[in-house]
Amino acid sequence: MKISVIGAGNVGSLTAMRLVQEGLGDVVLIDVVNGLAHGKALDLEDARALLKYNYNIKGSQDIADIKDSGLVIITAGLARKPGMTREELLAKNSSILKDICLKIKELAKSAIVLVVTNPLDIMTYYALKATGFKSNKVFGMGVSLDSARFTNIISQELNIPNTDIEAMVIGSHGEGMLPLAGLAKVKGVPLDEFIDEEKSAALVKRTIGRGAEIVANLGTGSAFFAPSAAILAITRAIVKDEKKTIPVCAYLNGEYGIKDSCIGVPCRLGKNGIDAIIELDLEKQLKDKLVICASSVRESAQQLGL
Ligand SMILES: NC(=O)c1ccc[n+]([C@@H]2O[C@H](COP(=O)([O-])OP(=O)(O)OC[C@H]3O[C@@H](n4cnc5c(N)ncnc54)[C@H](O)[C@@H]3O)[C@@H](O)[C@H]2O)c1
């Protein structure tokens, strides 16, 4: 599959590296900054001799090079700065996305579009409307990263390997995220058999603040190692038609009682993008919170004139 990664910054370039190293497709890296994507692609190309693996990577400033891609991953845009909320990124990143989406619509009509740019849920909704593609083909990476963070934080608290823990986050990719502590399990055993409610609430709080914790420590820019790993997992599910359930920001039209909004929920992913939206049996309080998250995405979308 031809995979285009738009934005050759921290997340985009690391994503390109992970994708080619796993042999998931021929990768095209695009950035508006003169020479940036080309330079990074040349560097990635040189690594082939050392890795003893021949992958194809091309870097370009010309978005026309995304032509006929099967998957387009959008990481172009500004990253959050310390003290800046995702919502504050809205105005700047939506104008960047607008041009990109029009080009995708023109040049890669059958592509699946994976949105990564923040504020994620609104940008996903925006990309869906701007491309006019079917909703199974446009979705966002956010809550799978949050789920990985939640898993890791539980793993450290219990001193149990990440691989033994099943934990999911749904909702918005932001302060309104919903780490599902009540559904988390350690080798099939409910998390609440290992920790009390107070400790569980602390782990949820730490998960919600994890992105900001990383931003504050980095000083400049935001996370990229785990985000690119989250993109890799979604890409693998698509390219290998894995039918794996991964939480992504998906367009809901009735599911969870939500209409015409994009929010993070578990979805079965395969070669056509979203094969199915999985409806979890949520307690009322969580369901209400999910509805609130989805409404706030709609409100932001209205601010953008959608
Ligand atoms: N969804 C998530 O879980 C998640 C995780 C991490 C980062 N992000 C978001 O991903 C985005 C990128 O993060 P980053 O750390 O790579 O930032 P970065 O600043 O390192 O890279 C962004 C790149 O986008 C490029 N760009 C800007 N406009 C463009 C355009 N029109 N066409 C092509 N390229 C363009 C910039 O030149 C820059 O190189 C940010 O919005 C960030 O908040 C999302």
The ligand as an SDF file (V2000), in Angstrom:
LIG
                    3D

 44 48  0  0  0  0  0  0  0  0999 V2000
   -3.6670   12.5790   18.2760 N   0  0  0  0  0  0  0  0  0  0  0  0
   -2.6610   12.3770   19.1000 C   0  0  0  0  0  0  0  0  0  0  0  0
   -2.6960   11.4950   19.9410 O   0  0  0  0  0  0  0  0  0  0  0  0
   -1.4440   13.2470   18.9760 C   0  0  0  0  0  0  0  0  0  0  0  0
   -0.2480   12.8970   19.6230 C   0  0  0  0  0  0  0  0  0  0  0  0
    0.8630   13.7110   19.4440 C   0  0  0  0  0  0  0  0  0  0  0  0
    0.7770   14.8430   18.6480 C   0  0  0  0  0  0  0  0  0  0  0  0
   -0.4000   15.1590   18.0680 N   0  0  0  0  0  0  0  0  0  0  0  0
   -0.5550   16.3310   17.2130 C   0  0  0  0  0  0  0  0  0  0  0  0
    0.0800   16.0490   15.9680 O   0  0  0  0  0  0  0  0  0  0  0  0
    0.4950   17.2730   15.3790 C   0  0  0  0  0  0  0  0  0  0  0  0
    1.9750   17.1910   15.0290 C   0  0  0  0  0  0  0  0  0  0  0  0
    2.7620   17.0550   16.1820 O   0  0  0  0  0  0  0  0  0  0  0  0
    4.3630   17.0900   16.0550 P   0  0  0  0  0  0  0  0  0  0  0  0
    4.9000   16.8920   17.4060 O   0  0  0  0  0  0  0  0  0  0  0  0
    4.8170   16.2080   14.9470 O   0  0  0  0  0  0  0  0  0  0  0  0
    4.5730   18.6060   15.6200 O   0  0  0  0  0  0  0  0  0  0  0  0
    5.7780   19.2220   14.7810 P   0  0  0  0  0  0  0  0  0  0  0  0
    5.7130   20.7000   14.9670 O   0  0  0  0  0  0  0  0  0  0  0  0
    7.0500   18.5340   15.1430 O   0  0  0  0  0  0  0  0  0  0  0  0
    5.4380   18.8480   13.2730 O   0  0  0  0  0  0  0  0  0  0  0  0
    4.3730   19.3950   12.5620 C   0  0  0  0  0  0  0  0  0  0  0  0
    4.8190   19.5210   11.1240 C   0  0  0  0  0  0  0  0  0  0  0  0
    3.6870   19.8790   10.3170 O   0  0  0  0  0  0  0  0  0  0  0  0
    4.2170   20.6700    9.2460 C   0  0  0  0  0  0  0  0  0  0  0  0
    3.1440   21.3540    8.5600 N   0  0  0  0  0  0  0  0  0  0  0  0
    2.4640   22.4620    8.9200 C   0  0  0  0  0  0  0  0  0  0  0  0
    1.5570   22.7780    7.9800 N   0  0  0  0  0  0  0  0  0  0  0  0
    1.6620   21.8630    6.9840 C   0  0  0  0  0  0  0  0  0  0  0  0
    1.0100   21.6530    5.7470 C   0  0  0  0  0  0  0  0  0  0  0  0
    0.0310   22.4580    5.3400 N   0  0  0  0  0  0  0  0  0  0  0  0
    1.3800   20.6080    4.9970 N   0  0  0  0  0  0  0  0  0  0  0  0
    2.3670   19.7770    5.4060 C   0  0  0  0  0  0  0  0  0  0  0  0
    3.0400   19.9210    6.5660 N   0  0  0  0  0  0  0  0  0  0  0  0
    2.6920   20.9600    7.3420 C   0  0  0  0  0  0  0  0  0  0  0  0
    5.2040   21.5830    9.9550 C   0  0  0  0  0  0  0  0  0  0  0  0
    6.0910   22.1870    9.0280 O   0  0  0  0  0  0  0  0  0  0  0  0
    5.8790   20.6200   10.9150 C   0  0  0  0  0  0  0  0  0  0  0  0
    7.0540   20.0570   10.3540 O   0  0  0  0  0  0  0  0  0  0  0  0
    0.1500   18.3700   16.4010 C   0  0  0  0  0  0  0  0  0  0  0  0
   -1.1020   18.9270   16.1150 O   0  0  0  0  0  0  0  0  0  0  0  0
    0.0850   17.6020   17.6980 C   0  0  0  0  0  0  0  0  0  0  0  0
   -0.6930   18.2630   18.6780 O   0  0  0  0  0  0  0  0  0  0  0  0
   -1.5050   14.3790   18.2050 C   0  0  0  0  0  0  0  0  0  0  0  0
  1  2  1  0
  2  3  2  0
  2  4  1  0
  4  5  1  0
  4 44  2  0
  5  6  2  0
  6  7  1  0
  7  8  2  0
  8  9  1  0
  8 44  1  0
  9 10  1  0
  9 42  1  0
 10 11  1  0
 11 12  1  0
 11 40  1  0
 12 13  1  0
 13 14  1  0
 14 15  2  0
 14 16  1  0
 14 17  1  0
 17 18  1  0
 18 19  2  0
 18 20  1  0
 18 21  1  0
 21 22  1  0
 22 23  1  0
 23 24  1  0
 23 38  1  0
 24 25  1  0
 25 26  1  0
 25 36  1  0
 26 27  1  0
 26 35  1  0
 27 28  2  0
 28 29  1  0
 29 30  1  0
 29 35  2  0
 30 31  1  0
 30 32  2  0
 32 33  1  0
 33 34  2  0
 34 35  1  0
 36 37  1  0
 36 38  1  0
 38 39  1  0
 40 41  1  0
 40 42  1  0
 42 43  1  0
M  CHG  2   8   1  16  -1
M  END
$$$$
